[in-house]
Amino acid sequence: MLSAKYVGGQLVEVSPYLPNDPLPGEVQIQVFFTGLCGTDLHIVHGNMDKRVKANLTFGHEMSGVVAKVGSSVTKFSPGDHVTVMPLDWDNTCPACLAGHNHICQNLNFVGIDSPGSLQSLWNVKENWIFKLPAEISLKDAALVEPVAVAVHDVERAELELGDKVLVLGGGPIGLLIGLVARNKGAEVRIVELDESRLTLIASLGFEVINPKTSDIGEYVNTWTLNKGADAIFEVSGAAAAVLSSVEYLKVRGKLIVVAIHSQPREMNLQRVFWRELTIIGVRVYEPSDFETAIKLISSGAIPTSKIITHVIPIKNIMSAVSILEKGLAMKVLIDVQNEAEAASL
C-alpha cells in the first residue's frame, strides 16, 4: 500500500504503509483516483503550514471502491463504487445549529485538517460517502467534488433562465461554473488569459474574452446592450479582477466571490452603493450539491474527457505538481493504485 504525504520543504513523499481495519461506522475504500487542485498546491508550497500537520496524507477529490465495512455500516457493501464528501462538522456550533453544517465553525476539511485520499486504502466515516451509479467511470467520478463546488456556487447565485453571466478565470472551477450555469439556461462568457485554456474553453462552445486583446467593459456593454451582466463569478483570485468586477454588473447585479483571497482586496464600494449590488460569498458545498454533481456527470452535461487532461501514477506525484505549477493542465488526476490499467477504468 502506498500513500503520498506532505513532509514540508515543498516536498511530497510516497512511501509504503500498513492500513488499519475500518472501525465501527467506517468504510474502507480502495482509492483509484484523486484529483489535485489549487488547495493541494498551497499545501505543497508550505502556504498552509500553520494549519496542516506534518506528514499529512492529503487529497480530497476522489473516487474508489468499497473494500471493507466496519460493524454497524448498513448503506455500503464491498464492491460499491463511491466518492467522498470531505467535510466533517460538529453539529454543535452556531453555524451548524442554524442549518449551515457545511461551513461549521469548527469544520474538519478532510485531506487538509485530517488524512485524505492519497492512499491505497482509506478509512472514512459512512456518512461522508456517496454511492456512484454504474454509468460513471471511476476516472470521471474523481470530478464529483469540484463539480459540487461549481453547483454550490451557481445555486448561491440563484440564476434565472437567460441570465447573462460572466466568469472571471477559466481554470477548472471557473470552467465548471460556466458549464453548470449554462446547463441552467444562462448565457455564459468566460474571461481567461492563458491561450491553451482559452482554446479548450472555446472548444466546449463558450465565447471567451482575453483581456490582453479585448476590453472587458466594452465587450459586456455590447453584449448586454449597456445593461450590465446579471451575475459575475470571480474565480481568478486576482486583485485587478476584484476591483474591476463591479463595473460590469447591472443594477442589482450579483458578484459571487469564489476564489480564495489570502489578503484584503480593494473594491469600488461607491459602485456597489450606486447600483445596489449584492456580494455573495461561496464556500465548499452541501450534500445536495454532491447529489446534483453526480447527476450532471452521469447525464454527460460535464465533458469529463476534455477536463481531465492528465492521469499520473502516485509514484510520480511531484511531476503532477510541476505540471500544475506550470499551468500545463486543466485537471490532473493521481492514479492512486499506481497501475497503468487503472487509468482506463
C-alpha positions in Angstrom: 0.0 0.0 0.0 1.3 3.5 -0.9 0.4 6.9 0.5 1.6 10.4 -0.5 2.4 12.7 2.4 3.4 16.4 2.5 6.6 16.3 4.5 7.5 20.0 4.3 10.0 21.9 2.3 7.7 21.8 -0.8 8.2 18.0 -0.9 5.8 15.1 -1.1 7.0 11.7 -0.1 5.4 8.5 -1.5 6.0 5.5 0.8 4.5 2.2 1.8 2.3 1.8 4.8 0.2 -0.8 6.6 -3.6 0.0 6.6 -5.8 -0.5 9.6 -9.1 -2.2 9.5 -12.2 0.1 9.5 -13.6 1.0 12.9 -17.4 0.7 13.7 -19.2 3.2 11.4 -16.3 3.4 9.0 -15.9 2.2 5.4 -12.5 1.2 3.9 -12.2 2.5 0.4 -9.7 1.3 -2.2 -8.9 4.7 -3.7 -8.4 4.7 -7.5 -8.2 8.3 -8.5 -7.5 11.6 -6.6 -7.6 15.0 -8.3 -5.2 17.7 -7.4 -6.4 21.3 -7.0 -5.1 24.7 -6.1 -5.5 24.0 -2.3 -3.2 20.9 -2.7 -0.6 23.2 -4.3 -0.9 25.6 -1.4 -0.2 22.7 0.9 2.8 21.6 -1.0 4.1 25.1 -1.3 4.0 25.4 2.5 1.4 28.2 2.4 -0.8 26.3 4.9 1.9 25.1 7.3 0.1 26.8 10.2 -3.0 24.7 9.6 -1.6 21.4 8.1 0.0 18.9 10.3 3.4 17.4 9.5 3.4 14.3 7.3 -0.2 14.8 6.2 -1.7 12.4 3.7 -3.6 15.0 1.7 -6.1 14.9 -1.2 -9.9 15.3 -1.2 -11.2 14.9 -4.8 -11.5 11.2 -5.2 -13.2 8.0 -6.4 -12.9 4.4 -5.3 -14.4 1.0 -4.5 -15.5 -0.2 -1.1 -13.0 -2.8 0.2 -14.4 -3.5 3.7 -17.0 -2.1 6.0 -16.9 -1.7 9.8 -19.5 -3.0 12.1 -22.8 -1.0 12.1 -22.3 0.1 8.5 -25.6 -0.6 6.6 -25.6 1.6 3.5 -22.5 0.2 1.7 -21.1 -3.1 0.7 -17.7 -4.3 -0.7 -17.6 -3.6 -4.4 -19.7 -0.4 -4.3 -18.2 2.4 -6.4 -18.2 5.6 -4.3 -16.9 9.1 -3.7 -16.5 11.1 -0.6 -17.7 14.5 0.5 -14.7 15.5 2.7 -16.5 17.6 5.3 -16.8 16.7 9.0 -18.9 19.1 11.1 -19.6 19.1 14.8 -23.4 19.7 14.8 -23.0 22.0 17.9 -21.6 25.3 16.7 -23.8 28.3 15.8 -23.4 27.7 12.1 -24.5 24.0 12.4 -27.4 24.9 14.7 -28.5 27.4 12.0 -28.5 24.7 9.4 -25.2 25.6 7.7 -23.2 22.5 8.6 -21.0 22.7 5.6 -19.4 25.9 7.0 -19.2 24.6 10.5 -17.2 27.0 12.7 -15.0 24.0 13.7 -15.1 22.3 10.3 -12.7 19.4 9.7 -11.9 19.6 6.0 -10.7 16.1 5.3 -7.5 16.0 3.3 -6.4 19.3 4.9 -7.2 19.1 8.6 -7.1 15.3 8.7 -5.8 12.5 6.5 -7.1 12.4 2.9 -7.4 10.2 -0.1 -3.9 9.9 -1.5 -3.5 6.5 0.0 -4.3 3.0 -1.4 -6.8 2.1 1.3 -8.6 4.9 3.1 -10.9 4.5 6.2 -13.7 7.1 6.3 -17.0 7.7 8.1 -20.0 6.1 6.5 -21.9 9.5 6.4 -19.3 11.1 4.2 -19.8 8.6 1.3 -21.9 8.8 -1.8 -22.6 5.8 -4.0 -22.0 6.2 -7.7 -24.2 5.0 -10.5 -22.8 2.3 -12.8 -22.6 4.6 -15.8 -19.9 6.8 -14.2 -16.4 5.6 -14.6 -14.1 5.8 -11.6 -11.9 8.3 -13.5 -14.8 10.6 -14.3 -16.1 10.2 -10.7 -13.0 11.9 -9.4 -14.6 15.2 -10.7 -17.7 14.9 -8.5 -16.1 17.1 -5.7 -15.1 20.0 -7.9 -18.3 19.8 -9.8 -20.1 20.0 -6.5 -18.2 23.2 -5.8 -19.5 24.7 -9.0 -23.0 23.5 -8.3 -23.0 25.2 -4.9 -21.6 28.5 -6.4 -24.3 28.6 -9.1 -27.1 27.7 -6.6 -26.0 30.6 -4.4 -26.2 32.9 -7.3 -29.9 32.0 -7.9 -29.6 32.4 -11.6 -32.7 32.7 -13.9 -33.2 31.4 -17.4 -31.4 33.7 -19.9 -29.2 35.5 -17.3 -26.0 36.9 -18.7 -23.2 35.5 -16.6 -19.5 36.5 -16.7 -16.9 34.1 -15.2 -13.6 35.7 -14.4 -11.0 33.0 -14.5 -11.1 29.9 -16.8 -9.3 27.3 -14.6 -11.0 24.1 -13.6 -13.5 25.6 -11.2 -14.3 28.6 -13.5 -14.9 26.2 -16.4 -17.1 24.0 -14.3 -19.1 27.0 -13.1 -19.6 28.0 -16.7 -20.8 24.5 -17.6 -23.2 24.3 -14.6 -24.6 27.8 -15.2 -25.1 27.1 -18.9 -26.9 23.9 -18.0 -29.3 26.0 -16.0 -30.0 28.1 -19.1 -27.7 31.1 -18.5 -25.7 32.8 -21.3 -22.1 32.5 -20.2 -18.9 34.3 -21.2 -15.5 33.3 -19.7 -12.6 35.6 -19.2 -9.1 34.0 -19.3 -5.5 34.9 -20.1 -4.0 31.6 -20.8 -4.1 30.7 -24.6 -4.3 26.9 -24.1 -7.2 27.3 -21.7 -8.9 29.7 -24.0 -8.7 27.2 -26.8 -10.1 24.4 -24.6 -12.9 26.5 -23.3 -13.9 27.7 -26.8 -13.9 24.1 -28.0 -16.7 23.5 -25.5 -18.9 26.1 -27.1 -18.2 29.1 -24.9 -17.5 32.6 -26.1 -14.2 33.6 -24.4 -12.7 37.0 -23.6 -8.9 37.5 -23.5 -8.3 40.8 -21.6 -4.9 41.0 -23.4 -6.7 41.6 -26.6 -10.2 42.8 -25.7 -11.7 45.4 -23.4 -13.9 43.5 -21.0 -16.1 46.5 -20.2 -16.7 47.3 -23.9 -17.5 43.7 -24.6 -20.0 43.5 -21.7 -21.7 46.7 -22.7 -22.1 45.4 -26.3 -23.3 42.0 -25.2 -25.8 43.3 -22.6 -26.9 46.5 -24.5 -25.3 48.6 -21.8 -27.4 46.9 -19.1 -24.5 45.0 -17.4 -24.1 41.3 -16.5 -26.7 39.7 -14.2 -24.0 37.9 -12.3 -20.3 37.7 -12.2 -18.3 34.8 -10.7 -14.8 36.0 -9.5 -12.7 32.8 -9.8 -9.3 34.3 -10.8 -8.1 35.4 -7.3 -6.5 38.5 -8.9 -6.8 41.9 -7.2 -7.4 43.6 -10.5 -10.3 41.3 -11.3 -12.0 42.1 -7.9 -11.5 45.8 -8.4 -13.0 45.9 -11.9 -15.7 43.2 -11.5 -18.4 45.6 -10.0 -18.0 47.8 -13.1 -19.5 45.1 -15.3 -22.7 44.4 -13.3 -26.2 45.6 -14.0 -28.3 47.4 -11.4 -28.9 44.9 -8.6 -26.4 42.5 -10.2 -24.6 39.9 -8.2 -20.9 39.4 -7.6 -20.1 35.8 -6.4 -16.7 35.6 -4.7 -15.4 32.1 -5.5 -11.6 32.5 -5.3 -9.8 32.3 -2.0 -8.2 35.7 -1.4 -5.4 35.4 1.2 -5.4 39.2 1.8 -7.9 42.1 1.7 -8.7 43.4 -1.7 -9.6 46.9 -2.9 -13.2 47.3 -4.2 -15.2 50.2 -5.6 -17.9 50.4 -2.9 -19.3 53.5 -4.4 -20.4 51.4 -7.4 -21.8 48.8 -5.0 -23.9 51.6 -3.4 -24.9 53.3 -6.7 -26.2 50.2 -8.4 -27.4 48.3 -5.3 -25.2 45.4 -6.0 -25.1 42.2 -4.0 -21.8 40.5 -3.0 -22.2 36.8 -2.3 -19.6 34.6 -0.6 -19.4 30.9 -1.5 -17.6 28.1 0.2 -17.4 24.3 -0.4 -20.8 22.5 -0.8 -23.7 20.8 0.8 -24.9 17.1 0.4 -27.5 18.2 -2.2 -24.7 19.7 -4.3 -22.9 16.4 -4.4 -26.1 14.6 -5.5 -26.5 17.2 -8.3 -22.9 16.9 -9.3 -23.3 13.1 -9.7 -26.4 13.6 -11.8 -24.6 16.1 -14.1 -21.7 13.8 -14.7 -23.9 10.8 -15.2 -26.0 12.7 -17.8 -23.0 13.8 -19.8 -23.5 17.5 -19.1 -19.9 17.7 -17.8 -17.4 16.8 -20.6 -15.1 14.9 -18.4 -12.8 13.7 -21.2 -11.9 17.3 -22.1 -11.4 18.5 -18.5 -9.2 15.6 -17.3 -6.0 16.3 -19.2 -3.5 14.2 -17.2 -3.6 10.9 -15.2 -0.3 10.3 -13.4 0.8 7.4 -11.1 1.1 8.3 -7.4 4.8 7.4 -7.5 5.3 10.4 -9.9 3.2 12.8 -7.9 5.8 15.5 -7.9 5.6 15.5 -11.7 1.9 16.2 -11.4 2.7 19.1 -9.0 5.1 20.5 -11.5 2.6 20.3 -14.4 0.1 22.2 -12.3 2.6 24.8 -11.2 3.5 25.5 -14.9 -0.2 25.8 -15.9 0.1 22.9 -18.3 -3.1 21.2 -17.3 -6.8 21.7 -16.7 -7.3 18.8 -14.3 -4.7 16.3 -13.1 -5.7 13.0 -11.6 -3.4 10.9 -9.5 -3.7 7.1 -10.2 -3.5 6.1 -6.5 -3.3 2.3 -7.3 -0.2 3.2 -9.4 -1.2 0.7 -12.1 -1.4 1.6 -15.8 -4.7 -0.3 -16.2 -6.3 1.9 -13.5 -6.2 4.9 -15.8 -8.7 3.3 -18.3 -11.4 2.4 -15.7 
